[in-house]
Amino acid sequence: MKKVNIFPNKKDTSLRKGNVNLMIYLSRRKRVDVERVLCSMRLTRLHKFLHCTNSVCFLNRPEMRTHLFLSVLSLCPFLALTHFLLSVDRENLFYILDENDGDDEQNRHDRDMVCFKFLKGLICLGNIQNARGFLFGRVSESYSDILNIYLIRKLIQETSEPDMAYEDRMRMFEFLCSGPQTLLWFFRTDHPDLSHSDAVQEMNRFMSEVSQKNGFNFVHLVVEDSGKVDIVSFVDRTFPLAAHGSFNQSQCLICQILFDISSVVRIFPCCSARCIDSNDVNCVCHDCLVGWGTRCNEEDRSNRFERGTHVTCPNCRHQFPFFSPNP
C-alpha cells in the first residue's frame, strides 16, 4: 500500500489513540498485511473502525478517502464491508463509491472491488431488492459500462468458487438469472457480432453449463427483442397511401425512380403541407419506405445494441416514433 502522510502533526497524542493510530499503522503496511489485519478483527471492532475513519479521520482531508480509505474498504471481508455500507446514509455511500478517480488505476481497482463486495454481500444476505437497485439501477445509470461488465463477470466467476458456500453461490447464480436483459447485454458485449436471437442462445448455453457444473437449477431465459418493430404494420398505419393520379411525373424520395400506374405510393404527412404541386417531392414507394424503416430500426452497436426508435423523413428530418410516448 502506498504510504501517505495523513496527519501532519504526528506528535499530537489526541490523534494517536485507537482507530486513528490503527489507520496510521495500516497506511505504512503492504496490502497483504492490511488485509490480514482487517480479516482478523472482530466484526463489531472493524465496524467501529470503519465508521471512525469515515466520519472523523478524513473530515478535513476528503482526498484521503480515495487514496487510503477506499483501499482499506476494498480489503475488508465482504460481509463486514456490506454491513458498514448499509449503515451509512445514501449520500455518503455514493460519495464513497464515486467514480471520479482520475487516472489512478489503483483507485479504480479499489472502487470496483468495493462495489463488487458490496453487491456480493447484498446477495448473500438475501437483500435482493437493494442488490437489484444497485446493479440494475445505480450502476447502470451512473457508472461506466466497464464497471457493469466487471461486476457481472465477477459474479459469474464467484458462482463456481469452491471456497464459497453452495447457498451463496446459488444465490448469486439466481440473481444473475433474475436480470436477463442485463445478462444478455453482458453477453452481447463479449460477442458483438451476434444477432439478438443468437446472443440469447449463447447466453442460455453458457448459463446452462454453469448450472450443470455446480448443481444449480436453471430454466432457459427468454428475452424479447422489445425494440424490434413490425415495419410493414408501422408503415401501413403511419403513412397514408397516395391517390392514383396524384403523383404523375413524381419520383420516389428514396430510390428517385419515377412512379407509374402500378406503383404503390405513400405520402410523408410531414412534408405534404409544404408541397405546392404534384411535382414536389413528398411521396415514396411502399417497398422503399419499408426498407428505410427497417434500417432505421436496426441495432446500434455504439449504444448498448439498442435499436433505432423512429423513422426520420429523408426530406425534412421529421421523426415518426415507432412507439407512442407514455401519456
SETOR-917055 format. One record per residue (C-alpha): chain; z negated, x, y negated; residue in one letter; residue number from 0. Coordinates in Angstrom, 2 decimals, padded with zeros to 5 digits, m for minus. Last residue first. Layout:
BEGIN
   cadena         z         x         y   residuo   num
        A         Z         X         Y         A   NUM
...
***
This chain:
BEGIN
   cadena         z         x         y   residuo   num
        A    021.62   m049.16   m009.52         P   326
        A    022.46   m046.07   m007.45         N   325
        A    025.95   m044.76   m008.14         P   324
        A    028.81   m046.24   m006.10         S   323
        A    030.19   m043.84   m003.54         F   322
        A    033.61   m042.19   m003.52         F   321
        A    033.41   m041.65   m007.26         P   320
        A    036.66   m042.03   m009.31         F   319
        A    036.80   m039.27   m011.94         Q   318
        A    039.12   m039.18   m014.97         H   317
        A    040.99   m035.87   m015.18         R   316
        A    043.74   m037.37   m017.42         C   315
        A    046.80   m036.63   m015.25         N   314
        A    045.63   m035.25   m011.91         P   313
        A    043.03   m038.07   m011.70         C   312
        A    039.95   m036.67   m010.02         T   311
        A    038.80   m038.19   m006.75         V   310
        A    035.05   m038.06   m006.21         H   309
        A    032.11   m036.68   m004.24         T   308
        A    033.51   m033.46   m002.81         G   307
        A    031.79   m032.48    000.40         R   306
        A    028.73   m030.27    000.56         E   305
        A    029.09   m027.08    002.58         F   304
        A    025.97   m025.61    000.97         R   303
        A    027.83   m025.36   m002.34         N   302
        A    030.19   m022.38   m002.01         S   301
        A    031.54   m023.77    001.26         R   300
        A    032.79   m026.92   m000.47         D   299
        A    033.74   m029.42    002.21         E   298
        A    036.85   m031.53    001.63         E   297
        A    036.61   m034.88   m000.18         N   296
        A    039.01   m033.95   m003.00         C   295
        A    041.48   m032.74   m000.37         R   294
        A    041.33   m036.07    001.43         T   293
        A    041.73   m037.93   m001.89         G   292
        A    044.92   m035.97   m002.64         W   291
        A    046.30   m036.69    000.82         G   290
        A    045.58   m040.42    000.46         V   289
        A    047.11   m040.36   m003.03         L   288
        A    050.23   m038.63   m001.75         C   287
        A    050.58   m041.23    001.02         D   286
        A    050.30   m044.13   m001.48         H   285
        A    052.83   m042.52   m003.80         C   284
        A    051.59   m042.14   m007.37         V   283
        A    051.85   m044.01   m010.64         C   282
        A    050.91   m043.38   m014.26         N   281
        A    053.65   m041.07   m015.50         V   280
        A    055.39   m042.83   m018.38         D   279
        A    058.87   m044.13   m017.61         N   278
        A    057.63   m047.70   m017.29         S   277
        A    056.71   m047.88   m020.96         D   276
        A    053.76   m047.29   m023.27         I   275
        A    051.36   m045.90   m020.69         C   274
        A    047.92   m045.21   m022.16         R   273
        A    046.30   m048.33   m020.74         A   272
        A    047.63   m047.44   m017.28         S   271
        A    045.99   m043.99   m017.27         C   270
        A    042.53   m044.78   m015.90         C   269
        A    043.99   m047.50   m013.70         P   268
        A    045.92   m044.89   m011.68         F   267
        A    048.55   m047.12   m010.15         I   266
        A    049.76   m047.18   m006.58         R   265
        A    053.26   m047.05   m005.15         V   264
        A    054.53   m047.83   m001.65         V   263
        A    058.15   m046.70   m001.93         S   262
        A    060.91   m048.64   m000.17         S   261
        A    062.70   m049.67   m003.39         I   260
        A    062.80   m046.11   m004.63         D   259
        A    060.32   m043.79   m006.37         F   258
        A    061.46   m040.48   m007.81         L   257
        A    059.75   m037.40   m006.34         I   256
        A    057.16   m035.61   m008.50         Q   255
        A    054.90   m034.90   m005.49         C   254
        A    051.66   m035.61   m007.38         I   253
        A    052.44   m037.87   m010.36         L   252
        A    055.12   m039.63   m008.35         C   251
        A    058.31   m040.27   m010.28         Q   250
        A    059.48   m043.17   m012.39         S   249
        A    063.11   m044.30   m012.72         Q   248
        A    062.07   m047.86   m011.89         N   247
        A    058.29   m048.21   m011.53         F   246
        A    057.69   m051.82   m012.47         S   245
        A    060.44   m053.10   m010.17         G   244
        A    058.07   m053.82   m007.33         H   243
        A    054.53   m054.39   m008.60         A   242
        A    052.25   m051.35   m008.47         A   241
        A    049.50   m051.46   m005.87         L   240
        A    045.96   m051.20   m007.19         P   239
        A    043.91   m048.01   m006.81         F   238
        A    040.24   m048.36   m005.84         T   237
        A    040.06   m050.76   m002.88         R   236
        A    043.06   m049.45   m000.93         D   235
        A    042.41   m045.81   m001.86         V   234
        A    038.83   m045.96   m000.56         F   233
        A    039.95   m047.68    002.65         S   232
        A    042.52   m044.94    003.26         V   231
        A    040.02   m042.21    002.36         I   230
        A    037.37   m043.20    004.86         D   229
        A    034.88   m040.79    003.31         V   228
        A    032.96   m037.84    004.72         K   227
        A    029.76   m037.24    002.74         G   226
        A    027.47   m038.79    005.33         S   225
        A    028.57   m036.42    008.08         D   224
        A    026.07   m037.92    010.49         E   223
        A    023.60   m035.52    012.04         V   222
        A    022.56   m036.35    015.59         V   221
        A    020.12   m034.06    017.36         L   220
        A    020.04   m033.79    021.12         H   219
        A    016.65   m034.69    022.55         V   218
        A    014.45   m031.74    023.45         F   217
        A    011.21   m031.48    025.38         N   216
        A    009.82   m027.97    025.30         F   215
        A    009.46   m025.70    028.36         G   214
        A    009.87   m022.43    026.50         N   213
        A    013.23   m021.20    027.78         K   212
        A    014.56   m024.73    028.26         Q   211
        A    013.65   m025.70    024.68         S   210
        A    015.20   m022.55    023.21         V   209
        A    018.41   m023.12    025.19         E   208
        A    018.57   m026.73    024.00         S   207
        A    018.07   m025.55    020.42         M   206
        A    021.11   m023.27    020.77         F   205
        A    023.39   m025.87    022.32         R   204
        A    022.27   m028.53    019.86         N   203
        A    023.03   m026.28    016.88         M   202
        A    026.42   m025.30    018.31         E   201
        A    027.38   m028.96    018.81         Q   200
        A    026.28   m029.88    015.30         V   199
        A    028.30   m026.93    013.96         A   198
        A    031.38   m028.06    015.88         D   197
        A    031.07   m031.58    014.42         S   196
        A    030.70   m030.29    010.86         H   195
        A    033.52   m027.79    011.18         S   194
        A    032.68   m024.20    011.99         L   193
        A    033.92   m021.30    009.85         D   192
        A    030.62   m020.79    008.03         P   191
        A    028.68   m020.00    011.22         H   190
        A    025.38   m018.44    010.07         D   189
        A    025.25   m020.70    007.00         T   188
        A    026.41   m023.59    009.16         R   187
        A    023.45   m023.01    011.44         F   186
        A    020.98   m023.13    008.54         F   185
        A    022.64   m026.26    007.08         W   184
        A    022.28   m027.87    010.52         L   183
        A    018.56   m027.13    010.51         L   182
        A    018.22   m028.65    007.04         T   181
        A    020.02   m031.83    008.13         Q   180
        A    018.17   m031.91    011.46         P   179
        A    014.73   m031.91    009.82         G   178
        A    012.44   m033.23    012.56         S   177
        A    013.97   m030.74    015.02         C   176
        A    012.41   m027.85    013.13         L   175
        A    009.03   m029.59    013.20         F   174
        A    009.33   m030.20    016.94         E   173
        A    009.90   m026.49    017.52         F   172
        A    006.99   m025.55    015.25         M   171
        A    004.69   m028.00    017.05         R   170
        A    005.81   m026.60    020.43         M   169
        A    004.95   m023.08    019.34         R   168
        A    001.51   m024.23    018.22         D   167
        A    000.87   m026.08    021.49         E   166
        A    002.00   m023.07    023.54         Y   165
        A   m000.49   m020.79    021.83         A   164
        A    001.06   m017.72    020.22         M   163
        A    001.22   m014.29    021.84         D   162
        A    004.41   m015.18    023.73         P   161
        A    006.46   m015.73    020.54         E   160
        A    009.33   m018.03    021.57         S   159
        A    008.75   m020.72    018.92         T   158
        A    007.96   m017.90    016.49         E   157
        A    011.60   m016.77    016.36         Q   156
        A    012.78   m020.25    015.38         I   155
        A    010.11   m020.43    012.68         L   154
        A    011.15   m017.02    011.36         K   153
        A    014.82   m018.09    011.17         R   152
        A    013.86   m021.27    009.31         I   151
        A    011.72   m019.39    006.81         L   150
        A    014.26   m016.61    006.18         Y   149
        A    017.16   m019.02    005.71         I   148
        A    015.24   m021.04    003.15         N   147
        A    014.15   m017.84    001.39         L   146
        A    017.75   m016.65    001.10         I   145
        A    018.82   m020.07   m000.15         D   144
        A    016.84   m019.33   m003.31         S   143
        A    013.74   m021.20   m004.35         Y   142
        A    013.03   m024.31   m006.40         S   141
        A    014.70   m027.30   m004.76         E   140
        A    014.94   m026.23   m001.11         S   139
        A    011.54   m024.53   m001.21         V   138
        A    009.79   m027.47   m002.88         R   137
        A    011.32   m030.28   m000.85         G   136
        A    012.47   m029.66    002.71         F   135
        A    010.20   m026.66    003.22         L   134
        A    007.10   m027.63    001.22         F   133
        A    007.32   m031.40    001.49         G   132
        A    007.94   m031.13    005.22         R   131
        A    004.92   m028.85    005.64         A   130
        A    002.79   m031.13    003.49         N   129
        A    003.69   m034.12    005.66         Q   128
        A    003.28   m032.10    008.85         I   127
        A   m000.33   m031.12    008.29         N   126
        A   m000.87   m030.71    012.02         G   125
        A   m002.88   m027.55    011.54         L   124
        A   m000.16   m025.59    013.37         C   123
        A    002.48   m026.98    011.01         I   122
        A    000.53   m026.25    007.83         L   121
        A   m000.27   m022.75    009.11         G   120
        A    003.37   m021.97    009.81         K   119
        A    004.35   m023.12    006.33         L   118
        A    001.62   m020.99    004.73         F   117
        A    002.47   m018.02    006.92         K   116
        A    006.14   m018.35    005.94         F   115
        A    005.46   m018.67    002.22         C   114
        A    003.10   m015.68    002.32         V   113
        A    005.75   m013.66    004.20         M   112
        A    008.41   m014.54    001.63         D   111
        A    006.11   m013.51   m001.22         R   110
        A    005.27   m010.21    000.48         D   109
        A    008.94   m009.42    001.13         H   108
        A    009.87   m010.28   m002.44         R   107
        A    007.09   m008.07   m003.77         N   106
        A    008.20   m005.21   m001.51         Q   105
        A    011.79   m005.51   m002.75         E   104
        A    010.81   m005.25   m006.40         D   103
        A    013.92   m006.27   m008.33         D   102
        A    012.32   m008.98   m010.43         G   101
        A    009.58   m011.00   m008.78         D   100
        A    010.10   m014.40   m010.39         N    99
        A    009.91   m016.32   m007.11         E    98
        A    006.51   m017.80   m007.96         D    97
        A    004.33   m018.24   m004.88         L    96
        A    001.08   m017.50   m006.70         I    95
        A    002.18   m019.65   m009.65         Y    94
        A    003.17   m022.31   m007.15         F    93
        A   m000.37   m022.48   m005.81         L    92
        A   m001.94   m022.29   m009.25         N    91
        A   m000.06   m025.40   m010.36         E    90
        A   m000.99   m027.24   m007.16         R    89
        A   m004.70   m026.51   m007.38         D    88
        A   m006.20   m024.07   m004.92         V    87
        A   m007.81   m025.21   m001.67         S    86
        A   m004.58   m025.64    000.29         L    85
        A   m003.69   m022.02   m000.50         L    84
        A   m007.01   m020.84    000.95         F    83
        A   m006.80   m022.91    004.13         H    82
        A   m003.23   m021.64    004.67         T    81
        A   m004.23   m017.99    004.21         L    80
        A   m007.07   m018.34    006.68         A    79
        A   m004.69   m019.95    009.16         L    78
        A   m002.07   m017.23    008.69         F    77
        A   m004.37   m014.25    009.10         P    76
        A   m004.15   m012.31    005.81         C    75
        A   m001.59   m009.53    005.29         L    74
        A    000.71   m011.51    002.97         S    73
        A   m002.30   m012.53    000.88         L    72
        A   m003.25   m008.91    000.25         V    71
        A    000.29   m008.12   m000.91         S    70
        A    000.31   m011.13   m003.20         L    69
        A   m002.97   m009.93   m004.71         F    68
        A   m001.69   m006.41   m005.24         L    67
        A    001.58   m006.20   m007.14         H    66
        A    002.20   m009.84   m007.94         T    65
        A   m001.32   m010.88   m008.81         R    64
        A   m001.69   m007.60   m010.65         M    63
        A    000.74   m008.84   m013.29         E    62
        A   m001.82   m011.51   m014.22         P    61
        A   m004.25   m008.88   m015.57         R    60
        A   m006.72   m010.80   m017.73         N    59
        A   m007.83   m013.27   m015.06         L    58
        A   m006.97   m010.81   m012.31         F    57
        A   m010.43   m010.24   m010.89         C    56
        A   m011.77   m013.68   m011.67         V    55
        A   m009.78   m016.63   m010.34         S    54
        A   m007.50   m015.17   m007.66         N    53
        A   m009.64   m012.19   m006.67         T    52
        A   m012.68   m014.41   m006.38         C    51
        A   m010.91   m017.13   m004.45         H    50
        A   m009.52   m014.61   m001.99         L    49
        A   m012.95   m013.04   m001.41         F    48
        A   m014.61   m016.42   m000.94         K    47
        A   m012.07   m017.37    001.75         H    46
        A   m012.41   m013.99    003.45         L    45
        A   m016.16   m014.45    003.71         R    44
        A   m015.85   m018.01    005.02         T    43
        A   m013.24   m016.96    007.60         L    42
        A   m015.26   m014.00    008.84         R    41
        A   m013.60   m010.66    008.11         M    40
        A   m011.96   m008.55    010.83         S    39
        A   m008.44   m009.79    010.08         C    38
        A   m008.80   m008.75    006.43         L    37
        A   m009.97   m005.24    007.30         V    36
        A   m007.19   m004.68    009.86         R    35
        A   m004.56   m005.98    007.45         E    34
        A   m005.76   m003.59    004.74         V    33
        A   m005.65   m000.70    007.19         D    32
        A   m002.07   m001.48    008.20         V    31
        A   m001.10   m001.82    004.55         R    30
        A   m002.41    001.61    003.64         K    29
        A   m005.59    001.83    001.59         R    28
        A   m006.37    002.52   m002.04         R    27
        A   m005.96   m001.04   m003.32         S    26
        A   m008.18   m002.20   m000.46         L    25
        A   m011.19   m000.31   m001.82         Y    24
        A   m010.67   m001.66   m005.33         I    23
        A   m010.42   m005.15   m003.86         M    22
        A   m013.64   m004.61   m001.93         L    21
        A   m015.48   m003.49   m005.06         N    20
        A   m014.34   m006.60   m006.85         V    19
        A   m015.46   m008.78   m003.96         N    18
        A   m018.99   m007.48   m003.83         G    17
        A   m020.05   m005.23   m006.67         K    16
        A   m018.14   m002.66   m008.67         R    15
        A   m017.20   m004.75   m011.69         L    14
        A   m020.73   m005.08   m013.07         S    13
        A   m021.15   m001.33   m012.47         T    12
        A   m018.71   m000.47   m015.29         D    11
        A   m017.96    003.10   m014.29         K    10
        A   m014.45    002.17   m013.12         K     9
        A   m013.38    001.38   m016.66         N     8
        A   m009.61    000.96   m016.38         P     7
        A   m009.87   m001.71   m013.65         F     6
        A   m006.76   m002.37   m011.64         I     5
        A   m005.38    001.14   m011.38         N     4
        A   m002.78    000.77   m008.67         V     3
        A   m002.18    002.49   m005.36         K     2
        A    000.86    001.22   m003.48         K     1
        A    000.00    000.00    000.00         M     0
***
